[in-house]
Amino acid sequence: MASVMQTLFSLPPFRSRYTSDVALTHSQTCDISLPATCLECQMLKLADGLLSGRYSHPAKAPLPSTTDFDASSEPPKFQDGIRPSQFKALIGKGHEEFSTMRQQDSEEFLQHLLTRLRAESKRQGREETNEPTSITKFGMEQRLQCSGCKRVGLQVEEVDLASLPVQATEKGVNEDGKKLYEQVELERCLEALCSEEEIPDYACSICGTKTTAYKSTKFKTFPSLLVLHMKKFQLVNWMPTKLEIPVNVPETLTLDSLIGKGLQEGEVELDVSGPTASALPEFNATAISQLEAMGFPTVRCQKALLATGNSDAEVAMGWLFEHMEDPDIDDPIQPQASSNAAGPEPSAEQVSMLADMGFTSQQARKALRQSVGNPERAIEWLFSNPDDMGEEPTPAAPAASSTTTTTAQAPAVGGSAALPAHYRLKAFISHKGPSVHSGHYVATIRQPQAGISSENEDEWVLFNDEKVVRAPERGGDEMRGLAYLYVYERV
């Protein structure tokens, strides 16, 4: 949590949003009786703690003891820092992982935080295009071409980060017996994300037979803030294990060659809205990304999420371990009989999270069913249907089909398709520890924050909870190469 919040509050959009004069008047107009349960109040409080400088003072030396005196002990070198316990309790409420003291995944926490902040903005009637959470949004274009009929299916998905595959090539072991890996280039990981993939036994709705299809993913738009998630985990003895694969990370990136071209001249679009097209639900992108990072094939990840409520990667992983030997585990998922079929029964934690935002339990359950367990989509549905009291329609009701007419249209997504797409490295978040279930995250950020003087704008600062120190040049090549998340600003 600390590494993500330090990184976000190093960005001008977040700093200005939560330190502006308008934001500071929120306490006079807040409609929630307890500040501890208001996310806006807690974000303003956290911004004050991190940015005001009022807490940036070295810790005081302890009073001398008459019974235990150590003349060699040094005074504390770091500040006491702040402990945002109310913020942590509120942002984690209703979440299976973030409501506990267990190891938390920084990529998953970032996605969860953005979802909650967007929900709070909508509750206050704010336009998200004016909110700092809009800077991470961009579109990914998925292109699928059948080798038989040559028709092309295009889908655009709005996301907040790109999860990059990282090639693991062993080159030996060190003196302690630890595996060593060849260094990879960050640009090659981006190219691998956007490379073409062959899909055998593709059931084409036009050809009416199984054939080969080719799938690729490109950028539809580019965000103002590009977050790259490095998939460096692998299953070892059925346990997710972190791989220490070094990555050569450049100061700048140019992504012009990775933009999607859409439907080309002479190509015929593959109708994805017809009755024979796949009616698969929208899967939880965060959970899919985590499971794929552990080495599970996409179809297995999707089946596991379908079977476990489409919300939690750890629960889905447990299902996968129990069904590894199923003979049909790798078979394609059969489309649902109706795209309007109700989703899985939402969990009590998900319902509680939405109920805390002022919705009834009936509304929360219906929204979660309509969004197949995706909290952000559920919130979108609730604000789009304010008069719906949550009464489930009967199976014979024909009006529900009206929701399918808009799915064929390309959705509006954040970001910009303007070129050139130049980026400069702003920060990176590193995981220190051998396992995904243990360890600690730290953030290394370009330019010091308020309260730390510097004459060199390229200076890097390491944030390790209350320990804030100047980092080596370039943020330290070893730590930079082994980071988990990279944050690039568009320039």
NORNOR-V424554 format. One record per residue. RES is the residue in three letters. SS is DSSP state (@ for helix, = for strand, . for the rest). OMEGA is omega in whole degrees, 0 to 359 (999 if undefined). NEAR is the number of other ideal C-beta (glycine too) atoms within 10 Angstrom. Layout:
{{RES SS OMEGA NEAR} {RES SS OMEGA NEAR}}
This chain:
{{MET . 184 18} {ALA @ 183 19} {SER @ 180 26} {VAL @ 182 21} {MET @ 176 24} {GLN @ 180 22} {THR @ 182 24} {LEU @ 182 28} {PHE . 169 22} {SER . 184 23} {LEU . 181 20} {PRO @ 181 10} {PRO @ 180 16} {PHE @ 180 23} {ARG @ 183 18} {SER @ 182 11} {ARG @ 186 21} {TYR . 173 22} {THR . 181 17} {SER . 179 10} {ASP @ 180 6} {VAL @ 181 7} {ALA @ 184 15} {LEU @ 176 13} {THR . 183 10} {HIS @ 183 16} {SER @ 181 13} {GLN @ 184 6} {THR @ 184 8} {CYS . 182 15} {ASP . 177 8} {ILE . 189 13} {SER . 182 8} {LEU . 178 9} {PRO @ 181 16} {ALA @ 180 14} {THR @ 179 14} {CYS . 183 21} {LEU @ 178 21} {GLU @ 178 21} {CYS @ 183 19} {GLN @ 177 20} {MET @ 177 26} {LEU @ 178 20} {LYS @ 179 19} {LEU @ 178 20} {ALA @ 178 20} {ASP @ 180 16} {GLY @ 183 18} {LEU @ 192 26} {LEU @ 185 19} {SER . 184 12} {GLY . 183 12} {ARG . 181 10} {TYR . 183 15} {SER . 180 17} {HIS . 179 10} {PRO = 178 11} {ALA . 179 13} {LYS . 178 9} {ALA . 179 10} {PRO . 178 9} {LEU . 180 6} {PRO . 180 8} {SER . 179 8} {THR . 183 6} {THR . 184 4} {ASP . 183 6} {PHE . 178 8} {ASP . 184 8} {ALA . 183 4} {SER . 183 4} {SER . 180 9} {GLU . 176 7} {PRO . 181 9} {PRO . 182 13} {LYS . 187 9} {PHE . 177 13} {GLN = 178 15} {ASP . 181 12} {GLY . 178 16} {ILE . 180 17} {ARG . 185 11} {PRO . 184 19} {SER @ 179 9} {GLN @ 178 17} {PHE @ 181 20} {LYS @ 180 19} {ALA @ 183 14} {LEU @ 184 20} {ILE @ 180 23} {GLY @ 184 19} {LYS . 179 15} {GLY . 180 20} {HIS . 186 21} {GLU . 182 15} {GLU . 189 16} {PHE . 175 20} {SER . 181 15} {THR . 177 10} {MET . 180 7} {ARG . 175 11} {GLN . 183 15} {GLN . 180 18} {ASP . 185 23} {SER @ 179 21} {GLU @ 179 23} {GLU @ 179 19} {PHE @ 179 21} {LEU @ 180 25} {GLN @ 180 24} {HIS @ 181 22} {LEU @ 180 19} {LEU @ 178 21} {THR @ 181 20} {ARG @ 179 25} {LEU @ 178 21} {ARG @ 178 19} {ALA @ 179 21} {GLU @ 178 19} {SER @ 179 20} {LYS @ 178 17} {ARG @ 180 19} {GLN . 179 14} {GLY . 180 7} {ARG . 174 13} {GLU . 184 9} {GLU @ 179 14} {THR @ 178 8} {ASN @ 182 10} {GLU . 180 18} {PRO @ 179 22} {THR @ 180 21} {SER @ 188 19} {ILE @ 180 22} {THR @ 186 22} {LYS . 173 20} {PHE = 182 25} {GLY = 172 22} {MET = 182 21} {GLU = 177 21} {GLN = 183 15} {ARG = 180 21} {LEU = 181 19} {GLN = 178 21} {CYS = 180 21} {SER . 180 14} {GLY . 182 16} {CYS . 179 15} {LYS . 179 13} {ARG . 186 18} {VAL = 174 17} {GLY = 181 21} {LEU = 175 18} {GLN = 179 15} {VAL = 180 17} {GLU = 177 15} {GLU = 184 17} {VAL = 179 21} {ASP . 179 22} {LEU . 177 23} {ALA = 177 22} {SER = 187 21} {LEU = 173 22} {PRO = 181 17} {VAL . 182 21} {GLN . 179 12} {ALA . 179 15} {THR . 182 10} {GLU = 178 11} {LYS = 178 9} {GLY = 179 8} {VAL = 176 10} {ASN . 184 8} {GLU . 178 5} {ASP . 180 5} {GLY . 180 6} {LYS . 181 9} {LYS = 176 14} {LEU = 184 13} {TYR = 176 17} {GLU . 177 12} {GLN . 177 11} {VAL = 179 21} {GLU = 179 13} {LEU @ 179 20} {GLU @ 179 16} {ARG @ 178 16} {CYS @ 177 20} {LEU @ 178 19} {GLU @ 178 13} {ALA @ 177 13} {LEU @ 185 19} {CYS . 182 19} {SER . 181 12} {GLU . 181 10} {GLU = 179 11} {GLU = 179 10} {ILE = 178 15} {PRO = 177 8} {ASP = 178 10} {TYR = 180 20} {ALA = 182 16} {CYS . 181 20} {SER . 180 18} {ILE . 181 18} {CYS . 181 16} {GLY . 180 11} {THR . 177 9} {LYS = 181 13} {THR = 178 17} {THR = 176 14} {ALA = 180 22} {TYR = 185 15} {LYS = 176 15} {SER = 180 15} {THR = 178 19} {LYS = 175 18} {PHE = 172 24} {LYS . 174 24} {THR . 179 20} {PHE = 182 23} {PRO . 172 26} {SER . 179 19} {LEU = 183 25} {LEU = 178 24} {VAL = 181 24} {LEU = 181 24} {HIS = 183 24} {MET = 182 25} {LYS = 185 21} {LYS . 181 22} {PHE = 183 22} {GLN = 177 16} {LEU = 176 14} {VAL = 185 13} {ASN . 177 5} {TRP . 176 9} {MET = 177 13} {PRO = 184 20} {THR = 179 15} {LYS = 177 18} {LEU . 180 16} {GLU . 180 14} {ILE . 180 23} {PRO . 180 16} {VAL = 175 21} {ASN = 188 13} {VAL . 181 22} {PRO . 176 13} {GLU . 183 11} {THR = 177 10} {LEU = 171 21} {THR = 189 13} {LEU . 184 21} {ASP @ 185 11} {SER @ 184 12} {LEU @ 181 18} {ILE = 179 17} {GLY . 183 19} {LYS . 181 8} {GLY . 180 16} {LEU . 183 13} {GLN . 180 8} {GLU . 180 4} {GLY . 179 6} {GLU . 179 14} {VAL . 184 11} {GLU = 175 12} {LEU . 184 22} {ASP . 180 14} {VAL . 181 15} {SER . 182 13} {GLY . 184 10} {PRO . 181 10} {THR . 181 12} {ALA . 181 17} {SER . 178 14} {ALA . 180 19} {LEU . 179 15} {PRO . 175 19} {GLU . 185 14} {PHE . 177 18} {ASN . 186 27} {ALA @ 180 18} {THR @ 181 26} {ALA @ 177 26} {ILE @ 181 20} {SER @ 180 20} {GLN @ 181 26} {LEU @ 178 26} {GLU @ 179 18} {ALA @ 178 24} {MET . 175 19} {GLY . 179 15} {PHE . 175 22} {PRO . 185 12} {THR @ 184 12} {VAL @ 178 13} {ARG @ 178 20} {CYS @ 181 23} {GLN @ 180 22} {LYS @ 180 23} {ALA @ 179 25} {LEU @ 177 26} {LEU @ 184 19} {ALA @ 187 15} {THR @ 175 21} {GLY . 173 19} {ASN . 184 24} {SER . 190 23} {ASP . 182 23} {ALA @ 183 26} {GLU @ 178 17} {VAL @ 179 17} {ALA @ 179 26} {MET @ 176 22} {GLY @ 177 13} {TRP @ 180 16} {LEU @ 180 23} {PHE @ 181 11} {GLU @ 186 11} {HIS . 182 14} {MET . 185 11} {GLU . 178 6} {ASP . 183 12} {PRO . 182 6} {ASP . 185 8} {ILE . 182 14} {ASP . 178 10} {ASP . 178 11} {PRO . 178 16} {ILE . 179 13} {GLN . 178 10} {PRO . 177 15} {GLN . 180 12} {ALA . 180 8} {SER . 179 13} {SER . 180 18} {ASN . 181 18} {ALA . 181 13} {ALA . 180 15} {GLY . 181 20} {PRO . 179 17} {GLU . 183 12} {PRO . 180 25} {SER . 179 18} {ALA @ 180 11} {GLU @ 179 14} {GLN @ 179 23} {VAL @ 181 22} {SER @ 181 14} {MET @ 180 25} {LEU @ 179 23} {ALA @ 178 17} {ASP . 178 14} {MET . 176 15} {GLY . 179 11} {PHE . 177 22} {THR . 179 13} {SER @ 179 14} {GLN @ 178 15} {GLN @ 182 22} {ALA @ 181 24} {ARG @ 181 21} {LYS @ 180 25} {ALA @ 180 28} {LEU @ 176 29} {ARG @ 181 19} {GLN @ 182 22} {SER . 179 22} {VAL . 174 23} {GLY . 180 27} {ASN . 185 25} {PRO @ 182 24} {GLU @ 178 20} {ARG @ 178 17} {ALA @ 178 29} {ILE @ 176 25} {GLU @ 182 17} {TRP @ 182 19} {LEU @ 180 25} {PHE @ 177 14} {SER @ 182 9} {ASN . 186 14} {PRO . 182 9} {ASP . 180 4} {ASP . 183 14} {MET . 176 10} {GLY . 178 16} {GLU . 182 9} {GLU . 178 12} {PRO . 176 12} {THR . 181 7} {PRO . 183 10} {ALA . 184 5} {ALA . 184 10} {PRO @ 188 8} {ALA @ 184 8} {ALA @ 183 16} {SER @ 183 11} {SER @ 182 9} {THR @ 184 12} {THR @ 185 13} {THR . 183 9} {THR . 185 9} {THR . 182 14} {ALA . 181 12} {GLN . 179 9} {ALA . 183 12} {PRO . 174 12} {ALA . 182 8} {VAL . 178 18} {GLY . 181 20} {GLY . 181 24} {SER = 178 12} {ALA . 181 15} {ALA . 177 9} {LEU . 4 11} {PRO . 178 11} {ALA . 181 22} {HIS = 180 15} {TYR = 176 24} {ARG = 182 13} {LEU = 180 23} {LYS = 185 18} {ALA = 170 27} {PHE = 181 29} {ILE = 185 24} {SER = 177 24} {HIS = 179 24} {LYS = 182 13} {GLY . 187 12} {PRO . 190 12} {SER = 175 13} {VAL . 182 19} {HIS . 180 12} {SER . 179 11} {GLY . 189 13} {HIS = 178 13} {TYR = 174 24} {VAL = 180 21} {ALA = 174 25} {THR = 192 25} {ILE = 175 25} {ARG = 181 21} {GLN . 178 15} {PRO . 178 17} {GLN . 182 17} {ALA . 179 13} {GLY . 178 15} {ILE . 185 14} {SER . 179 5} {SER . 177 11} {GLU . 183 5} {ASN . 184 10} {GLU . 181 8} {ASP . 180 10} {GLU . 179 16} {TRP = 181 22} {VAL = 179 21} {LEU = 178 18} {PHE = 179 24} {ASN = 188 18} {ASP . 182 15} {GLU . 180 15} {LYS = 181 12} {VAL = 184 19} {VAL = 174 11} {ARG = 179 13} {ALA . 175 18} {PRO . 179 13} {GLU @ 182 11} {ARG @ 180 16} {GLY @ 183 24} {GLY . 188 17} {ASP @ 182 13} {GLU @ 180 11} {MET @ 179 18} {ARG @ 182 21} {GLY @ 183 20} {LEU . 184 21} {ALA . 182 24} {TYR . 177 21} {LEU = 174 22} {TYR = 182 24} {VAL = 180 26} {TYR = 174 25} {GLU = 177 18} {ARG = 183 19} {VAL . 999 11}}
